[in-house]
Amino acid sequence: MKVAIIGLGGIAQKAYLPVFAEMENVEIHLYTRNSAKLKQLSDKYRFSYIHQSIDSLIASGIEAAFVHSSTASHAEIVRQLLVQKIPVYVDKPISDHIEEARELTKLAKEQNTILMTGFNRRFVPYYQQLHEQKNTNMIVIQKKSPQPAKCGANLYL
């Protein structure tokens, strides 16, 4: 199966590339606008198929795509993939704009193609255990790290 990974930032590097590198019978195709990062990560994980454009990526015959690019770029990229009936997994949020998210959802239905939004921690066993807790008024999560605690976008729980 030919699978595209679009956007090679922190989430892709931490959560997805190491997993895909271990998979057999999957042909990984990488795309990012940053050519230095594209070369570095394709060398590191020994992925042979790299692309300089979305058009090149689509022309390669990919059968599914993981979109890990910036949120601002999601709608344009996802739209191009869905028009070609390529199933898409896109990191949350699909878009910063509700109308774009609705448009993409509608397009996926019209194309009879999967559009899935990922939240990469949803099925982590620790989080599943939290759902099993009964009658909890407060749950405390502590970060065990030598780094100072952070709030906001840089905190991945």
N, C-alpha and C positions, 0 to 999 in steps of 0.2 A: 504494500500500500504506500502511495506517495502522500506524505503529510508535510504541510508548510508550517513553519514557525515564523511569524511576522512580528518584528520588534524583539530586540535582544537585550532589554534592560534588566534590572534587578530581579524581577519576578521570574522572567524566562530563565535567567542564569541560576537562580536559587532552586526553583521548583520544577522546571520542565526540561531543560537541556540535559541535566544529569540522568534523568529517567529515560528520555528518548535515546540517549547514547547507549544505553544498555539493552534496548529492544532489538529483537531480531525480526527480519522480514518487514521492516519499515524503512522506507527511503525518505530521509529527512531533507527538506529543502528550506534553506534559510534566506530571509530577506530583512534588511534594515537599511536605512538611509546612510548610516555611518559605515563607510567602507572599511575603515581600520578595525572596527569592532567585528564586522562580518568576517574578515580574514582571521582575526585572532580567535574567535569562537569556533569557526569552522575547522581551524587547525587543532585547537584544544580538544574538541570532541570528535574529530575525524569525520566531519560531515562533508561530503564531496560536492553537494549541489548547493551553490550559492547564486543569488540573483541580485541584479542591480536595479530591478524595477518590478512592480506588481504585474505588469504585462508579461514579462519574461517568466515570472513565477506561474502565472495562470497558464501560459502556453506550454509549460513543462508537463502538464497533465496531472497536477495535484488532485487528490481525491478528498482531502479535508484540510482545514486550516485552523491554526491556533493563533489568535490575534492578541499580542501582548504589547502593542505599541501604545503611544500616549492616548489618553481618552479623546483628545481633540481630533485625532486622526481616525478613530474607530469607524465613524459613519461612512466616510469615503471608502475605506478599505473593505469593510464588511459589505457595502453595497456592491462593489465590483465583484466580490466573491459570490454573493448570492445570485447576481444576474447570470453567472456562469453555472449556477446550481451546485456550488461547492459548499458542503456542510461546514459550518463555522462555530468554533468555540471562542468567545471573546471575553476578556477579563471585564469585570464590573468596573464602572457602569458601561452599558452599551454606548451611552452618549451623555453629555452634560445637558442635553436638551430633550425634553419628553417627546416633542413632535418627531425628532429624528429617530428616537427609540421606537415609537409607534410605526413610523414609516418602514423601518428595517424589519420589524416583526411582521408587518403586512406583506412586505416583499418576500420574506421567507415562506409565508403561507402560500402566496401566489405561485412561487417557484417550487412548492412542495419540497422544501429543503430545510434541514435542521439549522436553527440559530440558537445556540446555547450560551447563556451567560454564566461565567465561572466565578465562584468565590472559593479560592483554593484551600480554605481551611474548614469548610463546612463538614467534611466527613472525617476529620482528624479524630482518632479515638477519644482524646481528652475532651473535645467539644461534645461528642456523643454522650460521654459520661455526665456532662453538665445537664443534658436534657433529661437524664434519668433521676436527677435529684428531686425530691418531693418537698413541697412546702418551704421553699427557700425564699427568704426575704432579701438576702444579700449574698453575693458570691464574690470572693476576693481572688484576683489573679495576681500573682507576684512574678516579677521578671527577675530571673537569676542570671545576672550578667555583670561583669566589671564596668560596663558602660552605664552612664547615668540614664535614668528612666526618661522616656520621651513621650510626648503627646502628639497626636495628629497623624499626618500622612506617613510619617516614617515608622510608625509602630505597627508591626505585623503580628497580630495575636492569632 
